[in-house]
């Protein structure tokens, strides 16, 4: 088996993986949340999705399990 190693430094790879994860989480949140009725402007809705995406990415990047993330996200009141 041929191993293709990415020549980029580890920190650069981590940043790239974080961007990919954040984009995936953001897309899924947009599908799940749609327009949050409590928010009046589309910009506010986008800000909420962006903030939640960042938070979920940080939880996962710091080794939280799915159940731990659910509990922590459950603390957010709509």
C-alpha positions, 0 to 999 in steps of 0.5 A: 500500500502506497502512503501519500503523506500531506507535506503541510505542517500539522497545525495547517492540517488542523486548521483545514480540518476545522474549516471543513468541519465548521462548514459541514456543521453550519450546513447541517444547522441551516437544514435543521434550524431553517429560519429561527422564528424568534430572530427578526432579521436574516443576518441574526439567523446567520449569526446564530448558525455561525456561532453554533457552528463554531461552538459545535466545532470546538466541542468536537475538536476538544474531544466531547462525545455526542451525548456530552455535546447534546447536554451542553447544547441543551443548555441553550434556550431558544 
